[in-house]
Amino acid sequence: MPEVKLHKLRLQNFRNYALKEWEFSEGTLVVGENGVGKSNLLEGIVLLARGTSFRAGRIEEMVKWDGEVARVKARVTTENTVDLEIVLTRGEVGGEKAPKTRYLVNGVTRRRMDFAGKLVVVLFRPEDLLLVEGSPGERRDWLDEVLSGVDREYLRSLLAYEKALRRRNKILDLIREGEVGRTQLAFWDGLLVKHGTELTNRRRDLVEAVNQYWQKAGNNLSLEYDASGISEARLAQYKNEEVAAGYTLVGPHKDELIFKSSTSSTSSRSSTSNNLATYGSRGEQRMAVLWLKMAELQFVESRLGERPVLLLDDIFSELDEVHRRMVVGLTQKQQTIMTATEVVGKIGKMEVVRL
């Protein structure tokens, strides 16, 4: 199976980097103390892959404090070799108004939806280990990140849904204040149903693929998709409550994912399914996330027909020896870039880069 390869990365005025370049081999371990910029390096790679950061709340956070323009550039090989670049500003350069984000492929400006997905990555960071017990929004973010990376139509529907949701919520607030009538909702209701249905269907496909992978692997895990169905009828049903609240109460933005583990009873020859967020130990929750990441890798490979780049952000410091061996096994199958504060244990054939 062909692989996505990241050959070079260049960061300029990005986070703590004034100017820094790297070349990556099949396996690269970036070693450095906390605070030297290891996660910033991976953030730059993910930015090029998805078009958005996995940690910055605002674009301005990624521009170095004493710079006006940040540039993140990489050379990537899939079927062809392409140069990807994102240019970031605070909205002004040299006193003139400027776009905060520009996406370029081989020097040509593109829209985000036409840019994202040229570089395909799977990111695993310590925060992911809290995915089981974290907020529903974090689990929805995982769904969006995976699907946006492999399905341009999903990203298109996601952006359209989020835009319609913001507008509809604004109108609901205006209706509550008596400034506009309910007829103003009709257009946005239609958009929410159209794009929300698309999101729900694609999310359900992903959850089904995860469960199939887990079943074949023979573990006792399952992922339950609790979809907040959206339709014209449901929007009408909740309209009074939505006007009172000032925001939309149903739809994919209210979806939930539930991690479950089944236990068998030898006496009754039956099994029970437990919610890992409530009843799972910390070790069981972390194992579930590891299995989720393995399923994610498999899903991306099957959808794209090529292996993504695996990014591991200081993950070994959070894992015991058993879990570390599982992660090391993943690194042998595709290009891997990982960060750590020190070289710990066996990491396979990896080039070590020190910051």
N, C-alpha and C positions, 0 to 999 in steps of 0.2 A: 504493500500500500504506500503511495507517495506521501511525503511529509511536507508540512509547512516549515520553512527554515528562516530564522532571523539571523542575518549575517552581521549587520552593523547597526549600532544605535548611537545617535548624537544628541546630546542635551545641551541647550544654550539658554542661559538665564531661566532655567527651570528649577524651581524649588531652591535648593542650596547650591546648585551647580552653575558656575559661570560659563564654563565650556568643558565638556568631557565627552570622550568617544570610547566605545568598546567594540570589540569583535568577538563573536560568540562561536564556540565549537558545538559539537553534538551535546556535550554536557558541560555546564559552567557553574562553578560554585563561587559566589561573590561573598567574601568574608570581610567583616568590619565591625567595629564597635557600634553600639546603639547610638543613633543620632548622626552618623556620617553620611547617610543618604541611600542605604540599601533599598528601603521600601520606595524611595523616590524614583530609583532606577526602574523598578518593576511597574510603578505607576505610569511612567512614561511609555512603557511597552503596552500596557493595557489601554492607555489613552489612544494609541495608534490602532489598536485592535477594535475597540468599541466606539471610539469617538467621544467618550466621556470618562471621567475619572471615577475610580471606585472609592475615593476617600475625600476629595475636595468638595466642599459645599458650594464654593464660588470659584469661577475661573481665576479671579484675581489672586487666590491663594497659591496658584501654581507658578505665577510670574515672580521671579526673584525680586526681593525687596528693592534693590537698587537698579532694576532694569525696567524697560518699557515693553519689550517684546520678548516672549519666550518661544523657542523653536524646539520641537521634538521631531527627529527625523530618523528613518530606518530604511535599510535595504532588505527586502523580503523576497524569498523564492517560493512560489507555489508551482503552477504550470509555467509561469514566466517570472522573470525578475522585475520587481517594481520598487520604486522609491516612494515611500509614504512620508508625509510631513504634516504636522499640525502647528499652526502659528497662533499664539495666544497673546492677547493684550488686555489692558484694563479698560478698554473702550476709547482710549486716546493715545496717539503717538505724535510726539513733536507738537503738541497743542492742537492737533487736528483729530476729528472724530475718526475712529477706526473700528472695524468689526472685532468683537472679542475673540472669535474663533474662526479660523480658516482651515479647510481641509484640502490637501493637495495630493494628487496621484501623478507621479512623474512630472511634477511641476504645474499640473493643470488643476484649477480649483474645482472641487466637487461638493455636492451636498453630503451631509453626514450619512444619509442612508445609502449613498453610492460609494462612500468611503469605508464605512464599517464593514468588517468581514474579509478584507483583503489579507489581513493578518489574523489568524485564528489562535486563540490562547485559552487555556484552562488555568485559572488562578486558584491557588490553595493557600490561605493565610490563617493565622491563629484565630481571628475573629470568626472564621467559618465553623470552628469547633463548637461555637455557641448557637449554631443555626437551629438545632433541635428545640432548644428552650428559649430562643430569642423571640423577637416580636414577629407577628404575621407579616409585617411589611418587609422584614429581612428575607423571609422565605419567598415572598412575591418577587423581590428584587432578584433572587437567584433564578427563578423561572424566566424573568425578563432578560437577564444577562445571557443565559444559555441560549434561549430561542432567538434573541436578536443577533447573536453571533453566527447563526447557521441559516437564518431565514429572513431575507430582506423584506418580504411581505409582512412578517410579524412585526418587524421594526416599524414599518410604515403604519400599520394599524395601531401599534402602541403609541406612536407620536400623535396620530390623529385622535385617538381615544383620550389621551391626556389633555390635549388642547380643548377638545369638546367638553371634557369634564370640568376644566377650569372655567370655561365660559358658562356652562350650565349652573355651576355652583354660584357664580356671580349673579346670574339671573334669579336663582332661588332666593338669594339674599335680597335682591331688589324687590321681588314679589312680597317677601316678608315685610319689607318696609313700606309696601303699598305704592311703589314707584312705577311698576310695570304690571301687565296682566299675565295670566298663565299661558296664554296663546304663544308667548315668546319662547316657550320651552319646546314646541313641536319640532322645529328643525334640529335642535341639539339632541332631543330624544332619539330621533332617527339615526344620527351619527353615532351616538353611544351604542345603540342596539347593533348597528352594522359592524362596527369595529370591535365592540365588546364580545360579540358572538365569535368573531375570528380569534380573538385572544383566548377565549375559553376553550375552543376546539383545539388549538395548538398546544395549550398548556396540558390539556387532558392527554394528548398524544405523548408528550414528554413524560408525564407521570406513568403512563402505561409502559413506556419503554424502560423506565427505571425499574418498575416492578418485574418486568420480564427478565431483565438482567439479573436482578436479585434472586429470582426464582431459579434461573439456570445455575447461578452460583451456589445454590443450596443453603443460603442463610435464612434466618427466620424473620427477616425484615419486610415491611411493606410501607408504601407511601400512599396516604389517602388524600385525594383532592376534593376539598369541600368548596365547590364553586358557588359563588353568589350569582346565580343565574340572572341574566338581564334580558328583558323583552319589553315590548310596549305595554303589555298587561301588567308586568311587575312595576314598571315605572308609574303607571296610573294608580296601582294599588297603594304605593307608598308616597304618593305626591303630597298629601296633606302633612304627613310627618316630615317630609323633606323640606317643605316650605317653612315649617316651624323650626327645623334645625338649621336651615340655610345652606345645606349641602346634600349631595346625592348619597343615598343610603344603600343602594344595591349596585352590583356590577363587579367586574374583575378586580377593581381596586379594593374590594372587600373579601377576595378569595383567601382561603386558608389551606395550608399543607400540614398534614399530621403524620409524624413518624410513628410507626407502630412495630411492636415486636411480639411474635406469637410464642406461647409456651404450651407444650403438650402435656397432657395428663395420662400417664400409663394406666391408671386405674379405670378411667372413664373413656379412654381412647378418643378424647376430644382435645381441642386446643382453645386457648383464650388469647385475645389480642389486646395488648396493653399500650397505652399512649406513652411513648418514651419520654416526652417532656415532663410528664407527671410521675411516672413510675420507674423510669430508667435511671441507672446509676450514671455517674459522670463518664466512666469507661464505656458503658453501652452507648451513650449518646455520641461519644467521639468515634466509636467504631462505626456507628450509623453514618456519620458524616464522611468518613473514609470510604465507605461503600458507595455513598452518594457521588463522591468525586470520581470513583472508578466508573460508575454508571454514566456520569457526565462525559468522561473521556470516550467511552464506547458510543454514546449517542452522537457526539460531534463527529467522530470518525465515520459512523454509518451514514449520517446525513450528508457529509461533504465528500466522502471518499478519500480523505487524507487525514493524517495525524496532526493534531494541533500542537503548538508549543506549550509545554507544561511549565508553569511558574509556581515556585514554592517559596513563600516569604517567611523565612525564619521559623518554619513549621516544626523542625526537629526539637526545638527547645520546649515544645508543648506536648511531646509524645513520649511514651515509654518505648522500650526496646522492641516489643512486639509490633507496635504501630509503626515504628521507624522502618522495620524490615518491609512492611507492606508498602510504605511510600517509596523506599529504594527500589522495590520491584517495579513500580510505575515508571521510574526514571529511565529504565532500560529500553523503553519502547518508543520513545519520541524525543526530540530535542528538549532538553530540560535546562532551565536557568533557575538556580535556587540561591537564597541568601542565608547567611548564618553569622553568628558572632565569633564562631570558631569551628574548626574542622573536628567533627565528632563522629567516631566510629567509621564503619565502612560506607562509602558513598559511591562506590563503583568507579568507573573511569571518567573522572571529571577534571577539567582544567580549573585550577584555583586562581581567582583574581582577588587581590586584596585592595581595599579602599583606604 
